[in-house]
Amino acid sequence: MQDNTDLTNGPAQAEDAAAPRSPVYANVHALRLSGNSAEAETGSTGLGATGRTVPVRPFSDRVEAVRRLQPQGLSRADDGVFDGDTTFDQAEGFRVGTFTILPELTVMGGATDNASGTVGGKSAGFYRFAPSVSARSNWSRHQLDLSLRGSYAGYPDDATDADKSLNTSAALRVDVSEGTTLNGQLGYSLSQEDSGTAETASGSDNVHQYNASLSGTRDAGILSVTLRGALDRNTYDSTSGSVSQDGRNNTVYSASLRLDGNTGAVLAPFVESSLLLRRYDKTCSDALCEKRDANGYQLRGGVTVDAGPKLRGELGAGWRLERLDDNRLKDLAGLIADGSIVWSPTRLTTVTAGLGTQFASTDIDGSSGSIIYSGDLRIAHSFSDRLAGELGAGYSFRTYEGVSIDETTITGRASATFALTRNIALLTTYSYRSFDSSTAGADYDENRIEAGIRIRH
């Protein structure tokens, strides 16, 4: 009979009680899920390659979004899926009333060979501050999640190259009864348009996005029905203040009906239909007086994949059309494809893939708007509880309806994280970006490397 004395007595017992262990590494903390829906990522932005200067979202955001596809009521304790981060310094947070608060600060420094992200951009050094804080409720029923993330990258040699972003959101789930839930979400983000994209020819820089949605889901036997209403508003302004951008300000209202098959199979079908209204603040804001208000619809179908924690996700495709009021402008219409997949071949490795489609407004004369198709593939591996690494590649293709402008962006990145203490980790990242446009003289590429520390509790 095996002697278990060392496992049940003395210091070893206290250490195990304080830090649960994974069967893979004797000194790896068991995975604990945050369950913060305010941070979940669906679809893809091609690792930040969709015309906006935004930080790449954490690997764990998509893992969390896909975990939420798990049927309500099932335990999401340790599901064995590595979320891309070191576990030695995993955040525990502060308990404030019925909430757990998780603060974090990242400070980085580095160098780039194209600080402005344009043709002929100069090399420069930079620094970056990225604070964030999230909160999740600890209620027995219902759930409220809050998230705030910011980033500021400064260039000492040229302050005009500074990049800033902010993203804040709140998500509430109310369990009305068994099989019936209500979900509400509010969000705001601030980002900047890439200097190389065709949109910046008008002088725009800052993009403010506001969104709100409310949905209700009812499980009815083998069918689940979801009704959803949403509002998405975009406003634009120039940092120089020399060019008015309010002609681009618009709001999209949508109402959707989604039907999911509760078959219990690995592949479960769904269909979704939406009615769309796009309304601009100004109906005539340029010399051509193009009336860009639009009515439209979106039809989408696909499957959810649930093969246990090792393979889970959702894939969808369909068609979207926006018919503009101005007969001089073509319909903004095209195929849509979106999805998120998480594959966990081992407890130490996770692979994620994402697809996304965006329909964006524009003020380019003769154009109805643009369609942005993006995708990415990322792989994260845990070398130990202190060391984790990631490789990723992204792709984005943007085409404008009514004018001959196409833009392609390819991105790549490699990063490593080493947990120095229980609260401090060392970070390093290399990223590459290649921008190609049908507009002559607009192509550029950039190499960027940075290193720094992350502090969290």
N, C-alpha and C positions, 0 to 999 in steps of 0.2 A: 504493500500500500504506500502511495506517495506521501512524503512528509510535507505538510503544508504550513509548518510552523512559521516560516518567514513571510508567508502571505497573510497571516491572520493576527500577528502580534507585532508589537514594537513600532518603530518609525515607518516601516513599509506600509502598515495598515493606515496610518494617518495620511501618508502621501497619496495612497490610492483613493481614500475617501475625499480628499481635497481636489483631486484631478482624475476623473474617469479615464480609463485607458482604452485605446483601440486595439483590437486583436492583430492589426497589421504591424504597428510599431509599439514596442513596449513603453515608449515615452511620448506617444502622440495623444493629445486630448481627443476624446470621442467627439465627433462632429455634432454641433448644436445649431439648429436652424434658427435664423432670425425671424423668418416669416413676415418680413416687412413689405407689404404689397405696394407701398408708396415708392419703393426703390426698384420694383420689378421692371424688366425690359422685355418688350415684345417686338418682334420684327427685327430689323437691322438698319443701322445707319452707315454700313460699310466702314466701320471703325472711324467714324467721324468724317466721312468723305462725301457728304451730301450738300455741299455748298455752304456749310456753316463751320466756323472755328469753334469747336467744342471738344472737351476732353473725351477720351475713350472711356466708355462706361466700364465699371468693374466687371470682371468675369462672373462674379456671383449674382449680378442683377438678372441675367438671363436664366441662370440655374434656378433662382427663386421664382421667376415667372412661370417656368415649366413645371416646377413643383406644385404650383397652384392649380394645375389641371387635375391633380389628384382629387377624387371624389370627396366631398365634404364629410367630415366625421371620421375619416381614417387618420390614424396617428401619423404625424410627420416627425417623429423622434429621429434617431439616427437612421437615415435611409441609405447610408453607404456611398453617397455621391460627394466626391471632393469638389469644393466650390472655388478652387483656384487660389486660396490664400493660405498663409502659414497658420498652423494651429497652436504653436507654442505661445504666441502672443494674442490669441483670439480674444476679442473684446468681451468683457463681462458687463460693462456699463454701470450706471448708477440707478438705484431704485428710488424713484420720487413718487410717492403715493402709489397709484396703481399702474405706473408707467416705468419702463426701463429706458434710460437715456444713454445713448452711445455717441460720445464725442470723438472727433478725430482731426488731426492736423498733419498735412504733408508739406514739407519744405524741400524744394528741389533747385538745383542749379545745373546749367549745361551750356551747350553750344549748338548752333545751327548754321548751315551754309546758305540759308535763304530766309532771313528774318521776316521779310515782308510777304513771303509767299507769292511772289510775282516774277515775271521775266526780268532777269538782271538783278534779282534780289541779292543783297550783300550778306556775308557771314557776320555773325554777332554772338556774343554771350548773352545769357538771359537767366532770370530767376523766376521761380513760380511758387506761389502760396495757394494751397487748396484745403480750406477748412470744410468740415462737414459735421452734421449732427443729425441723428435719427432717434425716433422714439416709437415704442410699440406698447400697446396696452397689455395688461396681464389679467383681463377679465375672463370669467368662466364662460360667458357668452358674448357674442359680438366682438368686434376688433376695430381699433383705430390706430392707424400708422401715420407717422409724420416724417418728412425728410427734407433736409436743407443742405445743398452742396454749392460751393462756390470755387472759382479758380481765377487767379490773376497772374499773368505772365508779363513781366516787365523787361525791357531791353535798355540797359544804361546808355547805349550809344544813340538810341533814337526812341523817344517816348511815344512817337506816333505808331510804332509797331506793336504796342501793348495789346495783349489779348485778354479779354475778360468774359466770364460766363457765370451764370447763376441758375440754379434749378431748385424749385421748392414744390412740394406736393403733399397732399393729405388724402388718405383713402380710408373710408369707413365701410365696414360690413355689418349689417344688422340681420341676425337670425330671427326672422319673423316667426317661423314655425318649422317643424321638421319638413324639409323639402322645399321651403320658401325662404329666399334671401333677398335683401336689398343691398346694392353696392353704390356708393357715391364717391366721386373723386373731384378734387380741385387742384389746379396746378398753375404755376407761372415759371417761365424760363426767359433768360436774357442770353443772347448769343450774338455773334458778329458774322456777317457774310464774308466768305473768302474773297480776298482782293482780286483773285484771278477770274472769278465767275462773271458771266455777262451781266448779271444784275447790278454789279457795282459800277457799271458805266454811268448810272444815274446819280451816283454819289451816296447811295445808301450804305449804312454800316451796321447800326444796332438793330436787332430784331427782337421784339417782345412778343411772346406767345402766351396766351391765356387759354385754359381749357377747363371745362366742367362737364360732368356726366352723371347720370343717374340711371340705374338699371335694376330690374327685378327679374329673378329667375325662379321658376316653379318646376319641380320634378313631377312628371305625371306618368308614372309607369316607365315604359320604354322610351319615353320622349321627355326632353327637357326644353322648356320654352323661356326665352329671354327677350324682354322688351327694354330698349335702351334709347335714351335721348341724350344728345351731346351738343356742346357749343365749343367751337375752336376759333379763337380770334388772333390775328396777327397784325401788329403795328410796326412801323419802320421809322427810323430817324437817322440823321447824319450827325456824326460827331463834330464835323466842322460847322454845321448849322447853315451852310451856304445854299443848300438845295433842299427844298421841302419834299418830304417823302409821304405826306399824308394821303396822296392819291392812291397808294398801294394798300392802305389800311382796309382790312376786310374781315368779315365773320362768316364762318360756315356753320349752319345749323343742320343737324341730322337726326333722323328717327329710324331705328332699326328693329327688325324682328329676326331672331335666330332660333333655329330648331336643332337640337342635338339628339342623336340616337343613343340611348342608355342601354346598349346591347351587352355590355360587360366583355366584349371582345377586345383583342389587341388594337384593332382598327375600328373606330366608331365614326360614322359620317356626320356631317353637319351642313346646313345651308343657311344663308343669311341674305336678307335684302334690306336696302336702305334708301330713303328719300333724302335728297340733299338740296339745300338752298345756300348760295354764296351771295352775300350782300356787301357792297363797298360803301365806305363812309361818304365818298363823293362819286356821283354818277358821271361827272364830266370834269376831268382833272388835267387834260393835256390838249395840245393843239388840234389833234384829230377828234377829240371828244368821243372816244370809244367807250361805249357803255358795257361794262364787264360783269354786271350782275348776272348770275346764272342759276338755273334750276337743273337738277339731274337726279341720277340714281346710281346705285351700286349693287351688283349681284355677285355673290361669292359662295363657293362650296369647297369642301375638303374633308379631311379626316383628322381626328385626334389619335395619337399613338400612345398606348399605355402598355408597355411590356414590363411593368414593374419599374423600380428605381434605375435599372440599368439603361433603359431606353424609353424616353417619354418626350412628347412634343405635340405640335400641331402644324399642319401644312394646308394652305388654302390658295385658291386661284379664282379669278372671275373677271368681271368687266365693269368699268366705271365710265360714266358720261356726264359731262357738264355742258349744257347748251346755253351759250351766252346770249344776252339780249341783243347785242349788236350783230346785225346780219353780215357785216364786213369781216367778222372774226369767226374762224372755224370752231366747231365743237372741240372741247378739250376731252378727248376720249382715248381709252387704251386698256390693254390687259393689266390686271393687277396680280401680284404674287406676294404672299407673305407667309411667314412661318418661323418657328423656333424649335430646334431639336437639341436635346441633351443626351449624349451617349457616354456611359461610364463603363469602359471595358474592365477596369479594376478600381479598387478603392483609392488608388494613388493617381489615377489619370482620368481626366474628363475632357470630352470633345464636345464643342457646341458649334452649331451652324445656324445662321439666320438669314432670312430674306425679308425685304421690305419694299413697299411702293408708296411714293408720296406724289400728290397732285399739288403743285405750288402756283401761286398767283404771280403775275409779272406786270410791269408797266412798259415793256418793250413794244414799240409801235408795230402793229400787225400781228402780234402773238397773243394767243388765248391763254397761255400759261405754259408750264413745263411739267413733265413727268419724270420722276427720279426713281430708278430701279437700283437697289443696292443689296449687297450680300456680304457675308463674312464667314470665315472658318477660324476657330480658335481652339488651341489645345493647351491644357494646363497639367502640370505634373508635380507631385509632392516628392521631393528627394529625401526629405526628413521632416520632422515636425517644425524645424527651424527654417528650412530652405524650400522655396517653391519657384517654379519657372513657367513661363508662358510664351507661346509662339502664335502669331495671328496674321491673317491676310484679309484684306477687304477690297471690294470693287464697287464702283458706282458709275451709272450711266444716266446722264440727264439729257433729255431731248425737248426742244421747244416746238410747240404746235404753231404752224403758220409762218415760221421763219426758219432759215437753214442754219441753226445753231445746235451743235451737239457737244457735250462735255463728258469726258471720261476721267475718272480718278482711280488710281490703284494705290493701296496703302499696305504697309507691312510693319510689323513690330515684334520685338523680342524683349522680354523683361525678366527680372529676377528679384526675389524678395528674400531677405535674410533677417530672421527675428533675433535681434541682439539681446533684448531682455524681454520681460513679460509685457512691457509697454512700448518699447522702441524697436523699430525695424529699419534696416537699410534697404534702399530701393535703387535700381538702375534700369534704364529703358533706352533702347535704340528704336527709332521709327524712321520710316521712309515714305515719301509721298511723291507720286508722279501725276501731273495734271496735263491733259491733252484736250485741246479745243479745236473745233472746226474754224474758229476765228483766227485768222493769220496772226502769228506773233504772240500768242497767248500761252504757249506751252511752257511748263517749268517743272522742276523737281526739287526735292528738299531732303536732306539728311539731318537728323536731329538726335543728339544723345544727351541724357541727363542722369543725375544721381542725387540722392538726398536721403532724408529720414522721414519716417511716419511715426507719429505719437498718438496713442489711443489708450483707452482704459476699458 
